[in-house]
Amino acid sequence: MYDAIIIGAGVVGCAVAQHLAKYNGKFAVIDRMEDVADGASKANSGIVHAGFDAHPGTEKARMNVKGAQMYPELAASMGVPYSQPGALVLAFSESDRPTIENLLAQSVANGVPGCRILEKDEILKMEPNTNPEVVCALYAPTSGLVSPYEMTCALADSACENGTDFILSNPVLEVKPTADGNWMVLCEHDEYKTRAVINCAGNGSGVIHNMISPKKVRLIARRGQYYLLDHTEDMPFKMTMFQCPTKMGKGVLVSPTTHGNTLLGPTAEDIDNNNDVSTTADGLADILKAVKLTWPGMNTRNTITTFSGIRAHEENGDFVIGKTEGAPEGAFEAVGVESPGLSSAPAIGQELGDTVAAFLGLDKKTDWKAPTPLPKSFRNMTNEERAEAYAQNKEYGALVCRCEQVTEAEIRAAIRRPVGARSIDGVKRRTRAGMGRCQGGFCSPRVLEILCEETGMNPTEVTKCGGASRLLVGTLHQIAKEARPDEN
Amino acid sequence: MKTEIAPIFVDVLIVGAGPAGLAAAISAKNAGVESLIVLEREQNAGGILRQCIHNGFGLHRFKEELTGPEYAQRDINTAKEMGIDIRTGVTVLSVTKDKEVTAISREYGLQIFKAKSVVLAMGCRERPRGALATPGTRCAGIYSAGTAQKFVNLEGFMPGRRVVILGSGDIGLIMARRMTLQGAKVLACVELMPYSSGLNRNIVQCLQDYNIPLYLSHTVVDIQGKERLTGVTVAKVDENRRPIPGTEIQFDCDTLLLSVGLIPENELTIGAGVDMCRTTNGAVVDDCLQTSIPGIFACGNVLHVHDLVDFVSEESTKAGKAAAEFAMGTVYTGRAINVKEGAGAMGVVPQIIRMNEGEHAPVNVMFRPRAVMQNPYIVIRADGKLVMSKKQMICAPGEMINVTLKPEHLAMMQDAAEVEVSVTTEKPE
């Protein structure tokens, strides 16, 4: 029996797991996908919001500000890319000025440091590619960037290293209280008994909540589509460039990523199917139209890819965090965690982790192992550091992904991590191999080979992202035989 | 403590041992350079030819039909016989304007070369699905045609059973035939433009011979499949290449191969600070294949995407010779004449012709027509004055036009400021 089972291996679930693993107890994280960070945690803006957007007094505001404060130290302790380039919220007409003033007032009420209003000249001086029609902007110097999937992977590794089980590719079908006051989590492949259950299931969190509580919640799947542009010498913007928020969200942004790419998006469309992460022609066109307002010189020649993620929007618009209201004892949740969910995750992890530990009466571990920071990536090393890395491990000499300069040493290390990569996408998220301009065209056959060498898989078993997403359908002989069974 | 990396001095350093790098190396060695190193990131020399197991290579150069590996092997053998130092498994990380080349390999670790001249011969890469912003899911089963070719021809695995091919570039056409022969069903080849971008012989031999339909002026408008591809929707496009509602055709398939363009792989070139050309996506070069940085040369598909390897070898032979001469002290200082893309022409190489002292060797000017034209004239003018014109039966963007400027033509442009290349259906004056 587990002390606690966390449902959902996104950034929130992994943050809870990472914190809970500081306590003595037996914990598990369960997810339907084959890897952590495989939902909204891999497909979002990657921004650690300063905290001026959320209305004062909401859970969103409180968690955002607290989470954002935790990020610099937490990310550094794990070696996860994080930077703080700041952000601008742009107003393109005087009629938008009150919105900007209101955001400033919210920043003060929420305790966000250093925000101020900039006028046109100063904006154009800081970000010369901004539309000169700009009137004024809110400047938030503490707005940060983080690699959301790398953060999630690192949190998962830390939890795993401290004894937490990760049960992946195993969808939760039912959660129910047992007669002896515990919980049963029924999955597709197994069932697990636990004293406490923590629902961090993102878009699925509403379904799980409603299984165990008569007090129903309603989640709206709000899709956001993006364009990702290649990293180039001259990035269009150094800061995250927002437009004025609307009732659907923070609007379309143009932002650098921690890796120097440029991100355009997201859209905000309410959809029926909370798994539908396809992109649409209309959605993609809407992004470009909106981006032109911020960036009239928009250049999408270096587009690497387009993608979408789904926000779990709770109909009342706030996070629902803590004990699951209306459910029997031992049920906890983080429901409706949409933006600023990534920013809030460390705070949610800490608070929810402590709440659950207190409920279970657990003590802190005396032998808790602090996270091992991820090594610097080969791409970011100096020549001296590269020579040194090679001296330690010759596999640093074998470059596998030319676009992002990822070496064989790094790919093997990603597979060997505590919660290691088991798919092409898993390797991509942990190392950036295949994340670049050729989108894995050159390196995927070699990555597949290394995955086989490391895990003992057969090449035809290797998937892009788990389940039926196999890359190869058979050997030449098998398929030819299938097509012409009479021939030898 | 800092690790000191002692530089390695070399006369000519060639980046890439595909057909371009090999031809440049052989030519440089023939020109008399002793100190010459070729760096290749793959484990074997030969470049993309290694996976092109079909025939049709070498008709111009060797007057016989070879497979890709056979074509490459001839140059590899020659290079070996000449004692050329080809180092495989070595990836170049950067090239500077001072011709300092940083590379890493499992065998040698991090190395810094200081070269007198550098030949860039990195080839090209395929445009991936992401770059097209095609709507739909991001499931498994979508490959660029060359990646699928590698899986099939070098690894021995099939990437799918029911295939749609988007784009009619040569690799896509070749893969339509290859997948069919190997037992897959190729349902369609879909081309956005009203004409194919591939060679005509490949349309006939790879599609028509196997009854694979070619849908011109069509594109993929939706991709379906949660984990593995389950289908694509294809629609007709209007003259602005926008899908026409109501023309959708649904294909149930597990594989989508993309053959939607090749992009010269110029990250090292850009990193060195070489001037780039927007229409070729390669460096701006003169008729010696020298870039804007003296002593840095570029040739083959990294310079501009060729249709035939024979012309890659021809161009690279010139680049190798010029790089050798530069390393041995020749400086190209002749007056530069800009070669401009006129009406109907795009991607002209070289972009500069240097009027060096004395008799000028013939200059090959290569470019593509912007559209399919019947009975076009290929016209070259210097400062508006007709230098030469040549009538063809047909031209298409899929087939590069190659015009040789002979000494008498070059004499006519001796004092010109600018040369213009155009393709027109009107007979020039």
Contacts between the chains, C-beta under 8 A, distances in Angstrom:
chain1	res1	chain2	res2	distance
A	227	B	133	7.0
A	228	B	130	7.6
A	233	B	270	7.5
A	275	B	226	7.4
A	277	B	137	6.9
A	277	B	138	7.6
A	278	B	135	6.7
A	278	B	136	5.2
A	278	B	137	4.6
A	278	B	222	7.9
A	278	B	223	7.6
A	278	B	224	7.9
A	279	B	133	7.6
A	279	B	135	4.9
A	279	B	136	6.6
A	280	B	135	5.0
A	281	B	135	4.8
A	281	B	221	6.8
A	281	B	243	7.6
A	283	B	135	7.7
A	284	B	133	5.5
A	284	B	135	6.5
A	300	B	133	7.9
A	303	B	130	6.7
A	303	B	131	5.3
A	303	B	133	6.0
A	304	B	128	7.9
A	304	B	130	5.3
A	304	B	131	6.8
A	305	B	128	7.7
A	305	B	129	7.8
A	305	B	130	3.0
A	305	B	131	7.6
A	305	B	138	7.8
A	306	B	130	6.5
A	306	B	133	4.9
A	306	B	135	7.9
A	307	B	138	6.3
A	383	B	5	6.3
A	383	B	102	6.3
A	383	B	110	6.0
A	383	B	112	7.4
A	384	B	2	5.2
A	384	B	3	5.1
A	384	B	5	7.5
A	386	B	104	6.4
A	386	B	110	5.0
A	387	B	3	4.6
A	387	B	5	5.9
A	387	B	109	6.3
A	387	B	110	4.3
A	388	B	3	5.7
A	390	B	104	6.9
A	390	B	109	4.4
A	390	B	110	5.9
A	391	B	3	7.5
A	391	B	109	7.3
A	394	B	106	5.4
A	394	B	109	7.7
A	395	B	106	7.0
A	396	B	104	7.5
A	397	B	104	5.3
A	397	B	105	5.0
A	397	B	106	3.9
A	397	B	107	7.1
A	397	B	108	7.5
A	397	B	109	5.6
A	397	B	110	7.8
A	398	B	89	7.0
A	398	B	105	7.5
A	398	B	106	4.6
A	399	B	41	6.7
A	399	B	91	3.9
A	399	B	93	7.9
A	399	B	104	6.3
A	402	B	41	6.8
A	402	B	91	6.8
A	403	B	267	7.8
A	405	B	93	6.9
A	408	B	106	7.9
A	437	B	125	7.7
A	437	B	128	7.7
A	437	B	131	7.8
A	438	B	125	4.8
A	438	B	126	7.1
A	438	B	128	6.0
A	438	B	144	8.0
A	439	B	128	3.7
A	439	B	129	6.9
A	439	B	130	5.1
A	439	B	131	7.8
A	440	B	128	7.8
A	440	B	147	7.8
A	441	B	125	6.3
A	441	B	126	5.4
A	441	B	128	5.7
A	441	B	143	7.8
A	441	B	144	4.6
A	441	B	146	6.7
A	441	B	147	4.9
A	442	B	125	6.7
A	442	B	147	7.6
A	444	B	147	6.5
A	445	B	147	7.0
A	445	B	150	5.4
A	445	B	151	6.1
A	445	B	154	7.7
A	445	B	155	6.0
A	459	B	155	7.3
A	459	B	157	5.8
A	460	B	157	7.0
A	463	B	140	6.6
A	463	B	227	7.6
A	464	B	139	7.3
A	464	B	140	3.8
A	464	B	227	7.8
A	465	B	140	7.3
A	465	B	227	7.1
A	466	B	227	7.4
A	467	B	226	8.0
A	467	B	227	4.3
A	468	B	140	8.0
A	468	B	227	4.1
A	468	B	228	5.0
A	469	B	139	6.3
A	469	B	140	3.8
A	469	B	227	4.0
A	469	B	228	5.4
A	470	B	140	6.3
A	470	B	228	6.4
A	471	B	140	5.7
A	471	B	151	8.0
A	471	B	159	6.6
A	472	B	151	6.5
A	472	B	157	4.2
A	472	B	158	6.5
A	472	B	159	5.8
A	473	B	158	5.3
A	473	B	159	6.9
A	473	B	160	5.6
A	473	B	161	5.7
A	473	B	254	7.1
A	474	B	157	7.1
A	474	B	158	5.5
A	475	B	156	5.9
A	475	B	157	5.9
A	475	B	158	7.2
A	476	B	152	6.7
A	476	B	156	5.3
A	476	B	157	6.9
A	476	B	158	6.0
A	476	B	182	5.7
A	478	B	158	7.6
A	479	B	158	4.3
A	479	B	161	6.6
A	479	B	182	6.3
A	479	B	183	4.6
A	479	B	184	6.7
A	480	B	182	5.7
A	480	B	183	4.2
A	481	B	183	7.7
A	482	B	161	7.8
A	482	B	183	6.3
A	483	B	183	3.1
A	483	B	184	7.4
A	484	B	183	6.6
